[in-house]
Each structure stands twice: as C-alpha cells, then as structure tokens.
Amino acid sequence: MRMRISVALLLLAGLAMPAAGQGKGPKKYAVTTDRALVVTKEVLVKQGYDVVRVENRGRDYVVWYRRGNKGRGKGKGPPVRMVIHRDMDRVVFLETPSAVLVDIDVRLKL
C-alpha cells in the first residue's frame, strides 16, 4: 500500500514540475518604439511622475523619471530608470513598476 502511495506522489510531482517552469517572461507589444515612448511619457505624467530624460542606446530607450512633489513643496524623488527594448518587431518594457505597466498595457491596446 505504501509503495502505491509513494509511486502516485512521484507521478504527481513529475507532472507538476514542467508546469512550474513555463514562465511567459515579459509581455511583448506589436507597436513601434515611438508609440511606446509617447504612451510611456503620457502614463508617467498622468501618474504624477516627471520625465527627466530619454536616452537612445541602440535597440533600447532608457527613460529616466522621478516622483513629482504632488504640489506639496516637499522636493522630488530620486531618478529611476525604465527600459523600452526593441526585440525584432516587438517592444518589451523592462524594469517597469507594475502600476505603470498596467496603464501602459491599457493604452497600447486601444
């Protein structure tokens, strides 16, 4: 009886392992890099961030942004970066906070 239970548990563990390793990775969008950059800037400004600068590094755009003072006069946050990577005919957002990425996702699907 114990042998049957242990064999059943091993089979279940073996079936679950491949499913655990099937991560999708970052989401890819079929838009131009210019469109992705414009939408990113609009979303950041809408959420209260200031876009400091945008750097073109070959296939990547690096967007530097910081938290605004929200009208309270308490200064601004430290600069943070986000990368828009061009991969073949797709755009991938790297190092992007999930709250910002959700709004970018909605805007790019319109």
C-alpha positions in Angstrom: 0.0 0.0 0.0 2.8 2.4 0.9 4.5 1.6 -2.4 1.4 2.6 -4.4 1.1 5.9 -2.5 4.8 6.8 -3.0 4.5 6.0 -6.7 1.4 8.1 -7.0 3.1 11.0 -5.3 6.2 10.7 -7.5 4.0 10.8 -10.6 2.1 13.8 -9.4 5.3 15.6 -8.6 6.7 14.7 -12.0 3.6 16.1 -13.8 3.7 19.4 -11.8 7.3 20.2 -12.5 7.1 21.1 -16.2 4.1 23.4 -15.5 6.1 25.3 -12.9 8.9 26.0 -15.3 6.8 27.5 -18.0 7.0 31.2 -17.2 5.9 33.6 -20.0 8.5 36.3 -19.3 7.9 40.0 -20.0 5.0 40.9 -22.2 5.7 42.0 -25.8 3.8 44.6 -27.7 3.5 44.8 -31.5 3.8 48.6 -31.7 6.5 51.0 -32.9 9.1 52.2 -30.5 8.0 55.8 -31.0 4.4 54.9 -30.0 5.7 53.0 -26.9 7.8 56.0 -25.9 4.9 58.5 -26.3 2.5 56.3 -24.3 5.1 55.8 -21.6 5.6 59.5 -21.2 1.9 60.2 -21.1 1.3 57.5 -18.4 4.2 58.6 -16.3 3.0 62.3 -16.3 -0.6 61.2 -15.6 0.6 59.2 -12.5 2.5 62.2 -11.1 6.0 61.5 -12.3 8.3 63.9 -14.1 10.2 62.5 -17.1 13.8 63.7 -16.6 15.4 62.4 -19.8 15.2 59.8 -22.5 18.4 58.1 -23.8 18.7 56.1 -27.0 21.0 53.2 -26.6 20.9 51.2 -29.8 17.9 48.9 -29.6 16.9 50.3 -26.2 15.3 53.6 -24.9 16.1 54.3 -21.3 13.5 56.6 -19.7 14.6 58.4 -16.5 11.8 59.6 -14.4 11.2 60.7 -10.8 8.2 61.2 -8.5 6.9 64.8 -8.5 6.2 66.7 -5.4 2.4 66.5 -5.8 2.1 70.2 -5.2 3.2 69.9 -1.6 6.6 71.5 -2.0 8.5 68.6 -0.4 11.0 68.1 -3.2 11.2 65.4 -5.8 12.2 61.8 -5.6 15.4 60.2 -6.8 15.7 59.4 -10.6 14.6 55.9 -11.5 15.0 54.2 -14.9 12.8 52.2 -17.2 14.0 50.4 -20.3 12.0 50.0 -23.6 13.7 47.3 -25.5 13.1 46.7 -29.2 13.1 42.9 -30.0 12.6 42.1 -33.7 9.1 43.6 -34.4 8.0 43.8 -30.8 8.6 46.2 -27.8 9.3 44.9 -24.3 9.2 47.0 -21.1 11.9 46.2 -18.6 12.4 47.5 -15.0 8.9 49.0 -15.1 6.7 49.2 -11.9 3.6 47.1 -12.2 1.3 50.1 -11.6 2.8 52.0 -14.5 2.9 48.8 -16.7 -0.8 48.2 -16.3 -1.7 51.7 -17.6 0.8 51.3 -20.5 -0.8 48.0 -21.3 -4.3 49.5 -21.4 -3.2 52.5 -23.6 -1.2 50.3 -26.1 -4.2 48.0 -26.6 -6.5 50.9 -27.6 
